[in-house]
Amino acid sequence: MDANVLQESFVERLDRHRGILFKVANAYCAKPAEREDLIQETIAQLWRSYGRFDARSSFATWMYRIAMNVAISYYRSETRKRRRVAPFEESVFERFPASDGGQTDDRLDLLRELIGQLPPLDRALVLLYLDDFPHAEIASILGISETNVGTKIARIKERLKRSASTVPH
């Protein structure tokens, strides 16, 4: 395939599914600058891997798989950096911005906060679950068994319910 055609194809598909980039970045990064860095790193990795995209899965599934892997690696490297540096006074968790820039429901803010406190793999699982991916596809993206997906989702739901019930209303 011609390099220009390949690049145009990539850009068109990336543009069609760009929401995935923002969802993943919002789930793994509290600060806007970190989200931008993660999105740039994800796009770079997607482009490096695009020549190997074989269409066995949908582009969105393939993109999620790469975005999640990049995000988890990024999250781990950022966590290691933070351990070496004492944090300057800042909030424990910066709420995710509303996607439409409008007012958000307090329950949605709470859910975002609780999801943000989950371990990286659980956070990825919840994002895919909330995007209505079937268990088989989630398993494929995250590299775990379909049974494990169902079990983890049930446990995460219970954990989120318990956490939400302890928050003052």
C-alpha positions in Angstrom: 0.0 0.0 0.0 1.3 3.5 -0.9 2.6 5.5 2.1 0.2 8.4 1.5 -2.8 6.1 1.2 -1.8 4.2 4.4 -1.4 7.5 6.2 -4.8 8.8 5.0 -6.5 5.6 6.0 -4.9 5.8 9.4 -5.9 9.4 10.0 -9.5 8.8 8.8 -9.9 5.8 11.1 -8.2 7.6 14.0 -10.5 10.6 13.5 -13.6 8.4 13.4 -12.7 6.7 16.8 -10.9 9.6 18.5 -13.3 9.4 21.4 -11.5 6.2 22.6 -8.3 8.3 23.1 -10.1 10.8 25.3 -11.9 8.1 27.3 -8.7 6.2 28.1 -6.7 9.4 28.8 -9.4 10.7 31.1 -9.5 7.4 33.0 -5.7 7.2 33.6 -4.5 10.8 33.9 -5.8 13.5 36.3 -3.9 16.4 34.9 -4.6 17.9 31.4 -0.9 17.9 30.5 -0.6 14.2 31.3 -3.7 13.5 29.3 -2.2 15.3 26.3 1.1 13.4 26.7 -0.8 10.0 26.9 -2.9 10.8 23.8 0.2 11.7 21.8 2.1 8.6 23.0 -1.0 6.5 22.1 -1.3 8.0 18.6 2.4 7.4 18.0 2.1 3.7 19.1 -1.0 3.3 17.0 0.8 4.6 13.9 3.9 2.4 14.6 1.5 -0.6 14.8 -0.9 0.3 12.0 1.0 -1.6 9.3 0.3 -4.8 11.3 -3.4 -4.1 11.8 -4.9 -7.2 10.2 -8.7 -6.5 10.6 -9.3 -9.8 12.5 -11.0 -7.5 15.0 -12.6 -4.1 14.4 -10.4 -1.0 14.3 -12.0 0.2 17.5 -11.2 -3.0 19.3 -7.6 -2.9 18.0 -7.3 0.8 19.0 -8.7 0.1 22.5 -6.2 -2.7 23.0 -3.2 -0.5 22.1 -4.6 2.5 24.0 -5.1 0.5 27.1 -1.6 -1.0 27.0 0.0 2.4 26.4 -2.1 3.9 29.3 -1.3 1.1 31.7 2.4 1.4 30.9 2.2 5.2 31.1 0.4 5.0 34.5 3.0 2.6 35.9 5.9 4.8 34.8 4.2 8.0 36.2 3.6 6.1 39.5 7.3 5.2 39.7 8.2 8.9 39.0 5.8 10.1 41.8 7.4 7.7 44.3 10.8 9.4 43.7 9.5 12.9 44.0 7.5 14.4 46.9 4.3 15.8 45.4 3.6 19.5 45.7 0.3 20.4 47.4 -2.4 19.3 45.0 -5.8 17.7 45.2 -5.8 13.9 45.6 -7.9 13.5 42.5 -8.8 16.0 39.9 -12.3 15.2 38.6 -12.6 14.3 35.0 -14.0 17.1 32.9 -17.5 16.9 31.6 -17.2 15.8 28.0 -19.7 18.4 26.8 -18.3 21.2 29.0 -21.7 21.5 30.7 -22.9 20.7 34.2 -22.5 17.1 35.4 -24.6 15.1 37.7 -23.1 14.7 41.2 -23.6 10.9 40.8 -21.6 10.9 37.6 -18.8 12.9 39.3 -18.8 10.3 42.1 -18.7 7.4 39.7 -15.7 9.0 37.8 -13.9 9.5 41.1 -14.5 6.0 42.2 -13.4 4.5 38.9 -10.3 6.7 39.0 -9.3 5.0 42.2 -9.5 1.5 40.8 -6.3 -0.4 39.8 -5.3 0.1 36.1 -6.6 -3.2 34.8 -9.9 -2.8 36.6 -10.2 0.7 35.3 -9.7 -0.5 31.8 -12.2 -3.3 32.3 -14.8 -0.8 33.5 -14.2 1.6 30.6 -14.8 -1.2 28.1 -17.8 -2.5 30.0 -19.4 1.0 30.0 -18.8 1.2 26.3 -20.9 -2.0 25.9 -18.1 -4.2 24.6 -19.1 -7.9 24.9 -17.2 -9.9 27.5 -15.4 -11.9 24.7 -14.0 -8.7 23.2 -13.0 -7.2 26.6 -11.2 -10.5 27.2 -9.4 -10.2 23.9 -8.4 -6.6 24.5 -7.1 -7.1 28.0 -5.6 -10.5 27.5 -7.7 -12.3 30.2 -10.3 -15.0 30.0 -13.9 -14.3 29.3 -14.9 -15.9 32.6 -12.4 -13.7 34.4 -14.0 -10.6 32.8 -17.4 -11.6 34.2 -16.1 -12.3 37.6 -14.1 -9.1 37.7 -17.0 -7.0 36.6 -19.2 -8.4 39.3 -16.6 -7.8 42.0 -15.9 -4.2 40.7 -19.7 -3.4 40.8 -19.9 -4.6 44.4 -16.8 -2.6 45.3 -18.2 0.5 43.6 -21.5 0.1 45.4 -19.8 -0.3 48.8 -17.6 2.8 48.1 -20.6 4.9 46.9 -22.6 3.9 50.0 -19.9 5.3 52.4 -19.8 8.7 50.7 -22.0 11.3 52.5 -24.8 12.6 50.3 
